[in-house]
Amino acid sequence: MPEERMHNDRGYSLAFERDGVYLTVFKPLEFLPPVNEDDIISDVRRKKIKNYHAKLITEAVKRSDSIPIKIAEAQEEEKTDARVDAIVSQDKMVAYVLIRPPEADGATPTLESIVQALYSKGVVWGMDEKIIRELAESPVYNQQIQVAEGVPAINGKNGEINYLFDIKKDLKPVIMDDGTVNYKDMNLIESVSEGQKLAEIISPVPGRPGKNLVGADLKAIDGKRVSIPRGRNVVLNEEGTELIAAIDGQLMYTDGKISIYPTYEAMANVDNSTGNIKFIGNVIVRGNVLSGFEIEAGGNIEVNGVVEGAILRAEGDIILRRGMHGKGKGILKAGNDIVAKYIESANVEARNDIKAEAIMHSEIKCGNTLELGGKKGLLVGGTVRVGKMVDLKSLGSQMSTATILEVGVDPYLRERIKFLKTDLPNLEEALLKANQAITLLNKLKQSSNLGMDKREILAKSTRARFYYESKIKDYKKEIVEIENILQQGANGRICVRGSVYPGVRVAIGNSMMYIKEEAQYCTLYSDGADIRFGPL
């Protein structure tokens, strides 16, 4: 009867009948192990069956046909109390109990018997009292039930660095939507500002010790502090949790350390190998800057070679050791001075001074002084606007090349006042519309309550009126200030230490003159409405 064996994991049964004691060995099933004869003998002895026939037990095991075999004469079955066996895992972290059912009205397991079984295997810690009490009250037989568990030791976690930038920067060129490859904007330089957070330092986590069932303490390994990757110009905050940039500059991650360098140095040409350069500090180029490329610096730009039709913008100075051949496309724009050997066919702006040996066929804006010295000291062609003074050797050329030189008015002030006077009517018109809306809504308010949307429009219009009134007042004040400065522009001077040639148009302040004859070693200055020549 295989079904009966499915309910008897031992694979056999012993029955005390009126005419004797019978052994039934069930037919073996594929998913259960075969019956062990020694187990049956042990069970027979435990039940104290007298005068049993061992050969018949052997025969029943061999047959395993689920047919009962009488192995002893009739006798009373002795009472057998429930038996509790404790099973402890090899690592002494988990313990189970296996309760064999009582027989012949034997006693059920008690709380004490279960605990004693655990004690006998050395379990003194980690018992689950709730489960043990439930088993004592409602026993579960012939199943391993977990009744105790140790606490494993948990090793700590080492500290970590959370970098707030990409330490494995992808230097591949950008593929555009049309399939072309952009070698210029590869973002090879990572600029950072002073005070910028670069990395977060995550503290190590200590280990948590454990305990096994026999009461032995289990040690845990504490996490280790991470090595702080602090390089040059990088500081640690007071809490020791962040790395911060100490200066503006280029972020570099080399040899496992973060460093900030105030100067970015291109060791050769600025070309497809470098792409465009945008840097918060100073930029030094050891080679040339090829046409079509751009350099933008928060500090100074210094180029040892030639600048072609490129664009250079610097918050500080621009220094060109050789010069610029702009090809009509080159742009230089400096927040302070520009110094160059020569400048040709370029658009140049300097908020302060410009110094060079020669400037040819270029558009120049210079906020303070233009100084052309060296062997040539030449200014020829183009339009040049200078705020205060021009000092040069040669102005124009013997070929009467058209050259325009305006001195005495800061070109940036001219542009600013032009913008202010153009934008002022727009602000006045916006103020008029705001006042009209306020007037209309106030009339509606007197006749009826305004809805939420109209009240919001009234509030916005009122705020707009205050804004435009303040802005218009500031514009008018600035216009007056600039006009007063422009009226004082007659103090501009042009010092010619060689020759000034016909074809040159000179303007000083509001005065203008066309040079018709060559003049040498002279100073041009404004005298009322006229420009006059004076001694050098």
BAMARZA-431574 format. One record per atom (N, C-alpha, C, O): residue in one letter; x negated, y negated, z. Coordinates in pm, whole numbers, plus 50000, padded with zeros to 5 digits. Layout:
# BAMARZA-431574
AXYZ...
# end
This chain:
# BAMARZA-431574
M499155011950000M500005000050000M499114987550000M498824982150107P498654982649880P497744971249873P498304958849938P497564950849995E499644957149930E500244945149987E499984944450138E499824933650195E499934956250202E499714956450346E498294952250378E498034945850481R497354955950289R495974952150316R495794937050301R494934931150367M496604930750215M496494916350197M496774909050327M496334897750347H497514915650416H497824909650545H496914915050655H497134912350773N495914922750618N494994928550715N493594927650657N493184936150578D492874917350697D491584915150634D490554925650675D489444925850621R490904934450772R489964945050809R490004956550709R489044964150698G491114957850636G491224968650536G491704981850592G491764991950522Y492034981850721Y492514994250782Y493414990650899Y493474979150942S494145001050952S494974998951070S494985011751155S494855022951105L495145009451287L495255020651381L496635020051445L497055009651495A497345031351443A498705031651496A498835042851600A498465054351574F499365039151716F499595049051823F501025054151809F501985047151843E501155066451757E502475072351738E502725082851847E501855085451930R503955088951846R504325098751949R503495111451937R503175117852037D503155114951813D502445127551793D500945125751775D500225135451754G500465113451783G499015111551771G498645097351730G499495088551712V497345095651715V496805082651672V496445083851524V495705092951486Y496965074551441Y496785075451296Y495925063651245Y496055052151289L495045067351151L494205057351084L494645056250938L494775066250867T494875043850896T495225041450756T494165032250695T493975020950739V493485037250592V492505028750518V493155025050386V493475033750305F493335012350365F494065007550247F493205008150121F491975008050126K493895008650010K493195008449882K492394995349870K492904984649902P491164996249823P490334984049813P490874974149708P491374978249603L490754961549738L491134950849645L489874943949593L488834943749660E489974938349473E488784932449409E488214920949490E486994919149496F489084913049553F488604901049620F488294903249769F487984893649840L488364915849815L488014918849953L486894929249957L486834937949870P486004928450056P484904938150064P485434951950106P486504952850167P484714962550075P485164976050116P485114977650269P484384970650339V485914987250317V485984989750462V484684996050507V484125004750441N484194991350625N482964996450682N483325006750791N484065003850884E482785018950776E483105029650870E482655026151012E483345029451109D481525019551023D481045015851157D482005006351227D482155006851349D482654997551150D483624988451210D484794996251270D485294992951378I485215006551199I486345014551249I485935021851377I486695022051474I484745027851377I484265034951496I484195025451615I484595028751726S483675013351588S483565003451696S484944999751749S485134998251870D485914998351658D487254994851700D487885006251780D488585003751878V487655018751738V488195030451808V487665031051951V488415033852045R486375028451965R485775028852099R486305017352184R486545019152304R486485005552122R486994994152198R488394997052251R488754993052361K489195004252170K490545007652213K490575019852306K491625024052353K489345025652331K489215036952424K490075048852381K490735055252464I490055051552251I490785063252200I489975075752233I488785076752201K490635085252296K489955097152346K490005108152240K490955109552164N488915115952241N488845128152158N489185125652011N489925133451951Y488675115051952Y488925112151810Y487985120551724Y486925124751770H488385122851599H487615131251507H486875122051409H487485115851322A485565121351425A484765112351342A484785116551196A484735108051106K484865129951170K484865134451031K486115129750957K486075126250839L487235129751034L488465125150970L488395110150937L488955105650837I487705102651021I487525088250992I486705086550864I487025078350778T485625094850854T484775094150734T485585097650610T485475090850508E486415108050618E487235112250504E488245101450465E488465098950346A488865094950567A489845084450538A489195072650466A489785066550377V487955069650507V487255058450442V486935062050297V487065053650208K486505074550273K486195078750137K487425078350048K487355074049932R488565082750103R489785083250021R490365069350000R490765065949889S490415061350105S490965047650096S492225047450009S492325039749914D493185056350044D494375057649961D495645052350027D496755054449978S495455045250139S496585039350212S497505049850274S498645046750309I497025062350287I497815073050350I497305075250492I496115077750511P498175074450593P497755076050732P497175090050756P497685100050705I496085090450837I495445103150876I495395103551029I494985093851094K495815114851086K495795116351231K494365119251275K493785129351234I493785110251361I492395111951402I492275115651550I491185118651598A493435115551625A493395119351767A494785123151811A495785119551749E494825130851923E496105135051976E496815123052040E496215112652065A498125125052067A498935114252123A498385109752257A497995117952340Q498365096652278Q497865090552402Q498375076252411Q498745070152311E498375071052532E498855057452554E497795047252507E496595048752532E498285037052439E497365026352397E497075017252516E497995011952579E495805015652545E495425007052656E495554992352619E495334988252505K495914984752721K496034970352697K494674964352662K493664967552724T494684955652563T493454948452524T493764933652517T494604929152438D493064926152601D493274911452598D492724905452468D491874911252400A493234893752439A492714886352322A491214884152339A490754881052449R490454885652229R489004884152234R488604871352161R489034868852049V487774863352225V487324850752165V485844851752133V485024854052222D485514850152007D484114849851963D483764835751918D484534829451846A482624830651960A482144817451916A481104819251806A480254828051812I481194810851706I480274811251593I479654797351579I480364787451563V478334796651584V477614783851577V476794783451450V476094793051415S476874772251380S476094770751256S474604770851287S474194768251400Q473814774051185Q472374775551205Q471724762551254Q470774762951333D472244751051206D471654738351250D472224733451382D471884722551428K473094741751444K473714738651574K474484725351573K474464717851670M475164722851461M475934710451449M477434713151444M478234704051467V477844725651415V479264728951406V479484742351475V478694751651460A480594743251551A480944755851617A482404759351589A483264750551582Y482644772251573Y483994777251547Y484324787951653Y483424793351717V485604790651668V486014802251748V486894811151659V487694806251579L486724824151677L487544834151608L488244842251716L487584849351793I489584841251723I490354847851829I491014860451772I491804859851678R490644871951832R491284884451794R492544885851879R492514883051999P493634890151821P494904890751896P494874901352005P494154911351993P495644899352112P495754909752217P496514921752162P497274920752066E496304933052225E496994945252183E497624951852306E497124950952418A498764958552279A499494965752385A499804956552502A499554959852618D500354945152468D500754935152568D499584929552648D499734925852764G498404928952585G497244922852651G497424907752664G498324901952603A496564901452743A496684887152773A496234878752654A495304882352581T496914867452635T496534857852531T495314850052579T495004850152698P494614843052487P493394835752527P493744824052619P494814818052608T492804820952708T492974809452798T491974798652761T491024800852686L492224786852817L491304775752793L489904779452842L488904776552777E489854785952958E488574789653015E487844799852929E486624799152914S488594809452872S487944819852791S487354813952664S486294818252618I488054804052606I487524797652484I486264789852516I485264790752444V486304782052625V485134774052663V483974783252702V482824780352669Q484274794052771Q483214803252811Q482544809652690Q481334811852690A483344812552587A482764818252464A481794808352400A480754812252348L482134795352405L481244785052350L479994783752435L478884782352383Y480174784052569Y479014783252659Y478044794652634Y476824792952640S478604806452606S477754818252586S476844816652465S475814823452456K477204807852372K476364805252254K475584792252269K475004787352172G475574786752390G474764774752415G475434761552384G474774751152391V476734761652350V477424749152316V477804741952445V478604746952524V477224730052464V477524722352585V477974708052552V478294700352643W477984704652426W478284690752388W479074690552256W478894699052170G479944680752243G480664678952118G481944686952103G482494687751994M482424693052213M483664700952203M484854691652183M484924680652237D485794696452101D487034689052079D488084694452177D488724704652151E488254687552287E489134692352393E490574693852345E491274703052388K491014684952258K492394685652211K492664698552134K493664705252158I491754701852042I491944714051961I491854726452050I492614735952032I490904726452145I490754738152234I492024740252316I492464751552333R492614729452368R493864730852447R494994736052358R495784744452402E495064731052232E496124735752142E495974750652113E496974757852105L494724755352098L494504769652073L494904778052194L495424789152180A494644772652311A495024780252432A496534781052445A497064791152489E497224770452405E498694770252417E499354777652300E500334784752320S498824776052179S499394782552061S498264788951982S497774783051886P497854800852020P496684807051958P496874809551808P497974812751762V495794807951733V495744811451591V494764822951580V493584821451610Y495254834751535Y494454846751537Y493784849351402Y494294845651297N492624855851411N491894860651293N491514849451194N491394851951074Q491344837451243Q490884826351160Q489804818551234Q489884816551355Q488814814451160Q487774806151221Q488294791751233Q488664785651133I488334786551354I488824773051380I487674764651436I487034768451534Q487404753351373Q486334744651422Q486774737851550Q487834731551556V485934739151654V486284733651785V485204724451841V485394718451947A484074723151771A483004714451821A482174709451703A481994716351603E481674697251720E480854691551612E479854681751673E480214673351756G478594682851631G477574673651677G477624660551597G478364659251500V476824651051641V476714638251571V475374638151498V474324638351562P475394637951366P474124638351293P473364625151307P473974614551321A472064626051304A471244613851303A471334607551164A471274614451063I471494594451163I471574587151035I470354578151024I470164569051105N469544580850925N468354572650905N468734558450864N469754556250798G467924548950905G468174535050869G467934532450722G467534541350647K468174519950682K468004515950543K466924505250537K466924495650615N466004507050444N464924497350430N465464483850385N466494483050318G464754473250423G465124459950377G464994458850226G464294466750162E465674449050169E465684447250024E465524432549989E465734423650072I465154430149864I465114416649810I466174415649702I466164423149605N467104406349721N468124403749620N467684391649538N467854380149579Y467114394349421Y466604383549337Y467774376349270Y468684382649217L467724363249272L468784355049213L468404350449073L468914340349025F467524357849010F467154355448871F466774368948811F466604378748882D466654369148680D466374381648611D464864383948611D464124376848543I464404393948688I462964396448694I462484404148572I461274405348550K463404409348492K463044416048367K463694408548253K464654413148192K463154396748225K463754387848126K463614393947987K462544398547949D464714393947911D464724399047775D464184388347681D464784377747666L463034391047619L462374381147535L462694382947387L461984377647301K463734390447356K464084392547216K464764380147158K465514373347229P464504377147030P465184365746968P466674368146956P467134379646958V467424357246944V468884357946939V469334360246796V468884353346704I470224369946777I470804372446644I472104364446635I473014366246715M472174355546536M473314346646521M474484354046458M474354365346409D475654347546459D476874353646404D476734356846255D477314366446205D475944348546184D475794350746040D474694360846008D474374363145891G474104366846113G473084377046090G471664371846092G470724379746094T471484358746091T470134353246096T469574354246237T470314355546335V468254353546246V467584354946375V467074341146418V466384334246343N467434337246541N467024324346597N465784326546683N465864331646795Y464624322646628Y463374324246701Y463054311946787Y462074311946861K463894301546778K463574289146848K464114289046991K463404285147084D465364293247009D466004292447140D465954305947211D466984312447229M464774310147250M464614323047317M464574321647469M464534331747539N464594309347521N464634306947667N463544314747741N463794321847837L462304312947691L461184319947754L460824313947889L460224320747973I461184301247911I460814294548035I462034293648126I463114289648084E461824297548252E462904296148351E462514284948446E461604286548527S463214273748436S462934262148521S463784262748647S464934267048644V463194258348759V463924257648884V463694244048948V462704237348920S464624239949033S464534227049101S464104229049246S464334239549305E463484218849302E463084219249442E464304221849530E465344215449513G464164231149622G465274234649710G466174245549656G467084249949726Q465944249949533Q466794260349474Q466504273849539Q465344277349561K467564281249568K467414294549629K467014304549522K467664305549418L465944311949547L465384321149449L465684335849481L465884343949391A465724339149609A465954353049647A466514353649788A466264344849870E467264364149815E467804366749948E467084378950007E466914389149941I466674377650132I465964388450200I466954395950289I467474390350386I467204408250256I468164416450331I467394424150439I466474431750408S467784422250563S467074428450676S467274443550675S468274448550624P466304450950732P466454465550740P467554469350839P467874461750931V468114481050818V469154486250908V468514496950997V467914506350945P468614495651129P468004505751217P468724519051205P469904519651170G467994529851235G468604543051232G469524545251351G469404538351453R470444554951338R471374558051447R471104572351493R471354581751417P470584574251616P470254587851663P471504596351678P472614591251693G471294609551675G472424618751688G472214628651802G471294627151883K473094638851807K473004648851913K473644661651862K474704661151800N473014673051887N473614685551842N474424692051954N474534686652064L474984703951924L475914710252017L475244715452143L475894717352246V473934717852137V473244722852256V472694711352340V471964713652436G473054698952303G472704687352383G471364681052350G470914672152421A470714685652242A469414680052206A469604667152126A470434666352036D468814656952163D468864644252089D468194645751952D467144652151940L468794639951852L468264640251715L467754626251680L468524616651680K466494625251650K465894612351621K466234607751479K466404615851388A466344594451465A466604588451333A465434579251297A464784573651385I465204577751169I464124568951120I464694555051095I465674553451021D464074545151156D464514531351134D464094526350996D463054530450943G464914517450937G464564511250810G463364501950826G463164496050932K462564500850720K461364492550724K461654478850663K462474477550572R460954468850714R461054455450657R460414455250518R459394461650494V461054447850429V460554446950293V459414436850288V459424426950362S458464439250202S457384429650181S457944417250111S458584418450006I457694405550167I458274393150112I457444388549992I456254386050006P458064387349875P457314384049752P457094368949736P457484363249634R456484362649834R456304348249830R454954344849767R453904348949815G455024337149657G453814332749590G453614317749609G453974312149713R453034311349509R452714297149518R453964288549509R454874291049431N453984278149594N455054268149592N456424274149619N457434269349567V456454284649699V457704290949742V457684291649894V456674295749953V458774287749959V458814287550105V459944296550155V460894299650083L459784300650282L460784308950350L461604299950440L461044291650513N462924301450437N463754292950524N463554296850671N462954307050702E464064288450761E463824290350905E464344303750954E463754309851043E465444308250897E466034321050942E465284333050885E465504344350928G464394330550788G463664341550725G464504350050634G464204361750612T465574344250580T466504351950498T466524347750351T467144354450268E465844336850317E465894331950179E464524326750137E463774321250217L464224328650008L463054322449947L463524310549865L464474311749788I462854299149882I463324286649823I462164279949749I461014280449793A462484273849635A461484266649557A461064253949632A461904246049674A459734252249647A459214240449717A459044228549624A458944217249670I459004231049492I458814220449394I459664223249272I460184234249255D459814213149185D460374215449052D459294222348969D458124218948979G459674231848888G458664238148804G459154250648736G460354253548729Q458174258148684Q458454270448612Q458424282348707Q457474284048784L459474290448701L459564302448784L458824313748715L459084316948599M457894319848787M457134331148734M457204342648834M457054340648954Y457434354848781Y457434366848866Y456334375948814Y456504382948714T455204375748883T454054383748841T453444390648962T453414385149072D452964402848938D452334410849045D453234412049167D452754412549280G454544412649143G455494414549252G455704402349339G456204403549451K455314390449291K455494378249370K456164367349286K456024366649164I456924358849358I457594347449295I456724335049317I456354331949430S456414328149209S455644315849218S456304305049133S457004307949036I456064292549171I456554281049095I455354272849051I454514268949133Y455264270148921Y454164262348867Y454704249148814Y455674248948738P454074237848854P454594224748812P454374221848664P455024212948609T453484229148600T453154226648460T453314239548379T452854250248419Y453994238148263Y454064249348170Y453034247048061Y452964236248003E452224257148035E451134255747938E451324265447824E451334277647843A451494259847702A451524267947581A450094268747528A449534258647486M449504280647530M448074281947501M447744280247353M446584278147319A448734281047266A448484279347122A449554270047066A449984260747133N449994272646943N451004264246879N452384266646937N452684277346990V453214256346927V454644258246953V455274262246821V455434254046731D455644274946812D456174280446687D457134291646723D457714291646832N457314301146633N458254312146659N457834320646778N458674327146840S456544320746810S456074328946922S456514323147056S456664330547153T456724310147062T457144303847187T458604299647185T459284299447288G459094296247063G460434290547054G460434276347109G459374270847142N461594270647120N461724257347181N461354258147328N461544268447393I460844247147380I460424246747520I461304236747595I461394225047557K461934241347700K462714232647788K462264235547930K462464246447982F461654225247992F461024227548121F461254215748213F461244204248170I461444218848341I461774208448439I460564200148479I460724188948529G459344205348459G458134198248498G457344193248379G457924188748280N456004194148389N455114189648282N454884200848182N454914212648217V454654197048055V454374206747950V453064202847883V452864191447843I452164212647870I450904210647798I450864220547682I451084232547701V450584215347562V450474223747442V449034223047395V448544212247361R448354234447393R446954234647352R446794233947200R445734229947152G447824237647126G447744237346981G448624226446923G448744215446978N449244229646808N450124220346738N451584223246771N451914233746825V452444213646737V453884215646748V454434215346606V454404204846541L454914226646558L455334227746418L456714221546396L457494219546489S456984218646270S458254212346233S459444220846274S459394233146266G460504214146318G461744221046352G461834225646495G462894230346536F460764224546573F460804229146712F460984217346807F460724205846771E461434220346928E461734209947027E461034212847159E460884224347201I460604202047224I460084202947361I460834192747445I460914181047410E461374197447556E462074188647649E461484190847787E461474202147838A460994180047849A460304181347978A460874171548078A461214160148045G460984176148204G461394167248311G460264158548360G460494148648430G459014162048323G457844154148357G457194148648231G457854142148150N455884151248215N455124146448100N454974157347995N455094169148025I454724153047871I454384162147763I453004158047710I452774146447678E452114167847702E450774165247648E450484175347539E450584187347561V450114170447419V449844179247305V448424176547257V448074165247225N447604187147253N446224185547210N446094185047058N445154179147005G447044191246988G446984191546843G447864181046779G448094170346834V448374184446660V449214175446580V450674179246599V451024191046605V451514169146609V452954171346614V453504168446474V453284157746418E454234178246421E454814176446287E456254171246304E456524163546395G457144175346217G458534170546224G459294177246336G460284184146312A458834175146459A459424181446577A460084170746663A459994158846636I460754175446769I461424166346862I460824168347000I460824179347054L460304157347057L459724157647191L460464147647279L460554135747246R461004152547392R461674143847488R461064146247625R460934157647669A460684135347693A460074136647826A460654126047918A460854114547878E460914129948043E461334120148144E460164111148183E460374099748224G458934116148170G457734108448200G457054103548075G457674097147989D455744106548063D454934102047949D454894112747840D455114124647865I454594108147717I454264117047606I452864113047560I452624101547522I451934122647562I450544120147523I450204129447408I450214141647424L449884123747292L449494131347173L448014128747148L447644117747106R447164138847174R445734136847160R445324133947016R444344126846993R446054139246921R445744136446782R446794127146722R446454116146678G448044131246719G449044122246665G450254129646614G450424141546640M451114122246540M452354127946489M452554124146344M452504112346308H452784134246263H453194132146124H454644137246115H454904148946090G455564127846137G456954131946159G457734136146038G458784142546052K457264132745917K457934136645792K459384131745787K460244137845724G459644120645856G460994115045859G461944122245951G463104118045965K461494133046016K462344140846105K461864140746250K462614144246341G460624136846271G460044137346404G460654127046499G460974115846458I460814130846623I461374122046726I460504122946851I460184133946898L460134111246905L459484110547035L460344101747124L460714090647086K460664106747244K461484098847335K460944101047476K460984112147529A460434090047537A459804090947668A460484081647766A460884070547732G460614086347891G461174078047996G460154068148050G460514058948124N458874069948013N457844060548057N456994056447936N457494049347849D455734060647927D454834056247820D454684066847711D454944078647733I454264062247593I453854071047485I452444066947443I452184055247415V451544076747438V450164074347395V449854084247283V450034096347300A449384079047168A449094087647055A447944082046973A447694070046974K447244090946901K446204086346808K446864078846694K446424067846658Y447904084646637Y448664077946531Y450084083246530Y450354094146580I450994075546474I452394079646457I452804075746317I452654064146277E453324085346242E453704082746104E455064089046075E455324100746106S455934081046013S457254085945966S458014093046078S458414104646065A458214085846188A458894091746303A459824081546367A459764069546339N460694086646453N461604078446532N461114079146676N461104089846737V460694067446732V459994067446860V460674057946958V461014046546924E460874062947082E461424054547189E460604056647314E460334067947354A460204045347378A459504045847506A460124035447597A460244023747559R460504039447717R461144029847807R460144019547858R460534008647899N458854023147857N457844013747905N456894009947791N457294002447702D455644014747790D454644010547691D454404021147585D454654033047606I453894016447468I453414025347363I452004021047328I451734009247305K451084030947325K449704028247288K449294037947178K449504049947189A448694032447071A448254040646959A447204033046878A446974021246900E446574040146784E445654033346692E446384028746567E446024018646508A447424036146527A448154032346406A449574037546414A449804048946456I450534029146372I451934033146358I452364029246218I452264017646178M452854039146144M453164036846002M454564041845970M454924053246001H455344033145908H456644036745851H457524044345952H458064055045922S457654038546071S458414045046177S459424035446238S459304023246226E460414041246304E461404033546379E460974033946526E460924044646587I460664021946582I460064021346714I460944013046807I461404002246772K461154018446930K461764010747038K460824011647157K460494022547204C460404000147206C459443999647315C459953989747419C460143977947387G460183994247542G460783985647643G459873975047697G460343964847746N458563977047689N457643967447751N456593962647652N456823952647583T455433969247642T454313964547560T453923974947456T453813986847486L453723970247332L453183978647224L451743974547201L451463963047166E450833983847221E449403980947206E448783990147102E448764002347117L448273984046994L447643991546885L446173987446882L445833976446839G445303996446927G443883993246937G443034002646856G443444007046748G441854005846905G440954014446832G440384007846709G440323995546702K439954015846612K439344010346490K440364003546401K440063993346339K441584009246394K442574003746300K443503993546366K443643982346317G444103997246474G445073988446540G446173984046446G446533972346442L446713993546369L447573990546255L449043993046284L449414003146343L449893983446241L451343985246238L451813981446099L451673969946058V452373990946027V452823988145892V454073996445861V454144008245892G455073989645798G456293996345757G457233999045873G456823998945989G458504001245841G459484004845942G460003992846019G459753981345984T460743995946126T461323985846213T460853988446356T460963999546408V460313977846418V459733979246552V460383968946644V460383957046614R460923973646755R461543964746854R460823966646987R460733977847038V460303955447041V459483955847162V460033946047264V460453935047229G460033950147391G460643941947494G459853929547528G460453918847543K458503930347542K457763918847592K456613914347501K456553902647463M455723923447465M454493919047399M453973929547302M454103941547323V453363924347193V452693932847095V451253928247083V450983916447064D450333937747093D448903934647082D448323944246978D448313956347001L447843939046864L447403947646755L446313940646674L445983929046698K445753948046577K444743942246489K445323938546354K445033927846300S446143947446301S446633945046166S448133947146161S448643957646199L448863936746114L450323937246106L450723936045961L450493925845896G451353947045908G451673947345766G450483952245685G449553958145740S450513949645553S449423954145466S449233944345351S450093935945325Q448113945445284Q447813936945169Q448783939545055Q448913931344964M449473951145058M450473954444955M451833948544987M452823951644921S451903939945089S453163933545131S454233943745166S455403942145130T453843954145236T454793964545278T455813958445374T455443951645470A457103961145347A458173955645432A458043961145574A458113973145597T457863951845667T457693955545808T458523945945893T458433933745876I459323951245984I460153942946072I459663944646215I459583955846266L459343933446280L458873933646418L459693923846500L459673911746476E460423929346600E461223920946689E460643922146830E460423933146880V460393910546893V459763910147024V460553900947116V461203891547072G460473903947246G461053894847344G462373899447400G462873893447496V462953909747345V464223915047396V464093930147410V463743937147315D464373934847531D464343949347554D465363956047463D466553953347475P464913964747371P465853971047278P466943979147348P468053980647296Y466623984247467Y467623991947541Y468733982647594Y469893986747603L468363970147627L469373960547671L470273956647555L471483954847573R469703955347435R470523952247317R471553963347293R472723960547266E471093975847302E472013987047282E473073987547392E474233990547366R472653984547514R473593985147626R474673974547612R475853977447631I474283962147579I475293951547567I476203954047448I477383950447450K475673960247344K476513963847229K477563974047270K478733973047231F477153983947348F478103994047396F479153987747487F480343990547474L478703979047580L479643972947674L480693964647601L481883965547632K480273956747504K481213948147432K482143956247343K483263951947314T481693967947299T482553976647216T483573984047301T484723985947261D483133988247420D484003996347506D484963987947589D486003992947633L484633975247612L485463966547696L486893965347645L487813966547726P487133962947513P488523962247464P489313975047491P490513974547516N488633986647485N489323999447512N489814000047657N490924004647684L488963995347749L489373995247890L490513985547914L491423988447991E490463973947848E491533963947865E492853969047811E493913966447869E492793976347702E494023982047645E494593992847738E495803993647758A493704001147796A494164011547888A494784005248013A495764010448066L494203994148061L494763987048177L496143981448145L497043981948229L496303976148024L497603970647983L498673981547985L499783979248033K498353993347933K499324004347929K499674008948072K500834012148100A498694009248160A498964013348298A499884003348367A500804007248439N499643990248344N500503979848404N501923980748350N502893978948424Q502053983348219Q503393984648160Q504143996348221Q505333995248252A503444007648240A504094019448300A504524016548444A505614020548486I503674009648518I503994006348658I505213997048665I506103998948748T505243986948576T506383977548574T507683984748544T508693982448610L507653993448443L508864000748402L509354009948514L510554010248543L508464017148576L508854026648681L509354019448806L510254024348874N508784007848835N509264000048950N510683994948927N511483994449021K511023991248803K512393987048771K513363998648789K514453996948844L512944010648741L513794022548757L513974026048904L515034030748945K512954023648982K512994026749125K514014018049199K514634022549295Q514174005549152Q515133996449215Q516574000549185Q517463998649268S516794006249068S518154009949028S518554023949075S519724026549100S517574032749087S517884046649127S516624053049184S515504048249165N516834064149255N515694071449309N514914078249197N515504084149106L513594077349203L512774083849101L512634098749131L512504102849247G512654106649024G512414120849040G510944123549072G510104114649065M510654136349109M509294139949148M508304137349035M507204132449061D508684140448909D507764138548797D507464123848774D506314120348745K508474115048786K508254100648764K507454094548879K506664085348858R507674099649001R506874094649113R505394098249096R504504090549132E505154110149039E503774114149013E503144105348906E501964101848915I503924101848802I503424093048696I503124079248753I502114073148717L503984074248842L503754061148904L502464061248986L501694051648982A502234072149061A501004073049142A499764073549054A498764067049083K499834081248944K498694082148852K498424068748785K497274064748771S499474061848745S499324048848679S498714038648775S497894030448734T499114039148903T498564029949002T497064032549022T496264023249030R496694045349031R495274048649046R494494044348923R493364039448934A495094046248804A494424042248679A494204027148675A493164022548629R495184019548722R495044004848721R493854000448806R493053992148764F493744006148927F492614002649014F491284006348948F490313998848956Y491254018048882Y490014022548816Y489614012948704Y488464008448698Y490584009848615Y490254001348500Y489923987048543Y489053980748483E490603981848645E490293968448693E488853967748746E488123958248718S488463978048822S487093978548876S486073979948764S485033973348765K486383988748666K485463991048555K485283978548470K484163975148432I486363971548440I486303959248359I485483948548432I484703941348370K485683947748562K484923937848641K483423940848635K482613931748619D483053953748648D481653957648641D481063954848502D479943950148491Y481843957848396Y481363955548259Y481073940748236Y480023937148182K482003932248276K481843917848253K480643912448330K479903903948280K480463917348450K479333912948530K478023917048464K477073909248459E477953929548414E476743934448349E476463927148220E475303924548187I477523923648145I477343916148020I476713902548047I475813898147975V477203895848151V476643882748187V475173884048225V474343875848185E474843894348303E473463896248345E472543898948227E471453893448220I472983907348134I472143910448017I471983898347927I470903895847875E473063890647909E472973878647825E471993868547884E471263862047810N471973867348016N470993858348079N469573862948054N468673854848032I469363876248058I468033881548030I467643879247885I466493875747856L468613881147793L468333879447651L467983864847618L467173862347530Q468593855547688Q468313841347664Q466893837747706Q466343827647660Q466313845747792Q464943843247835Q463923850647748Q462733850847779G464413856647640G463543864947556G462523857347477G461653863547415A462583844247475A461623836347397A460213837547451A459273832547388N460033843947566N458693845147622N457873856147554N456703858047587G458473863347459G457763873947390G456553868647313G456563857247267R455503876947299R454293872947231R453823883947136R454013895847161I453183879547026I452543888746933I451103884046917I450843873346863C450173892246964C448753888846953C448133896646837C448103908946840V447653889646736V447073895846617V445563893846623V445083882546611R444823904646642R443363903846655R442663906346522R441433907746516G443453906846416G442913908046282G443733899646187G443623887446188S444583906046105S445373898646005S446833902546012S447173914046043V447713892945983V449123895445962V449403892045816V448993881445769Y450093901045743Y450213899845598Y451623895945557Y452583897945633P451753890445438P453083887845383P453883900845373P453313911745363G455203899445377G456093911045377G456553914945515G457383923845532V456013907945616V456383910645754V457463900845797V457333888845773R458523905845860R459533897245920R459383898146071R459433908946130V459183886546133V458953885946277V460143879046344V460603868646297A460623884846453A461663878546534A461203878546678A460803888846732I461253866546742I460933865246884I462143858846950I462463847246924G462803866447036G464043861347094G465063859446983G465333868646906N465633847146974N466613844046870N465983837146749N466683833146657S464653835846749S463953829246638S463423839746541S463093850846582M463343836246413M462923845846311M462043838846208M462213826946182M461083846346150M460193840846048M459773851845952M459513863145993Y459693848545823Y459113857245721Y457673852545697Y457453840845668I456723861445709I455333857945686I455103856945534I455333866545461K454653845345488K454453843145345K452973842545308K452603844745193E452153839445406E450713838845380E449973846345489E450403846745605E448863852145452E448053859545548E447503850145654E447063839045623A447543854645779A446973846945890A446113856445974A446373868445980Q445093850746037Q444153858846113Q443953853546254Q444103841546279Y443613862646346Y443243859246482Y444173848646542Y443763837346570C445413852646560C446403842946606C447393849346703C447453861546718T448153840646768T449253844846854T450543838846802T450623826846777L451563847146784L452863842446740L453763841446863L453843850746943Y454433829946878Y455303827746993Y456473819046950Y456443812846844S457503818547034S458703810847004S458593797047067S458203795447182D458953786946985D459003773047033D460373767646997D460573761846890G461333769747090G462703765747060G463283775046956G463383787146977A463683769146843A464293777146736A463263782146637A463603789646545D462003778346652D460973781946555D459953791446616D459813792346738I459253798346528I458123806746567I456863799846518I456773795646403R455913798646606R454703791446572R453483800346587R453493810446658F452413796346517F451123803146527F450253795546625F450143783346616G449653802446715G448733796146809G447423803746809G447313814346747P446433798446878P445143805446885P445263818546961P446163820147044L444383827846934L444393841046996L444083839847144L444043849947215
# end
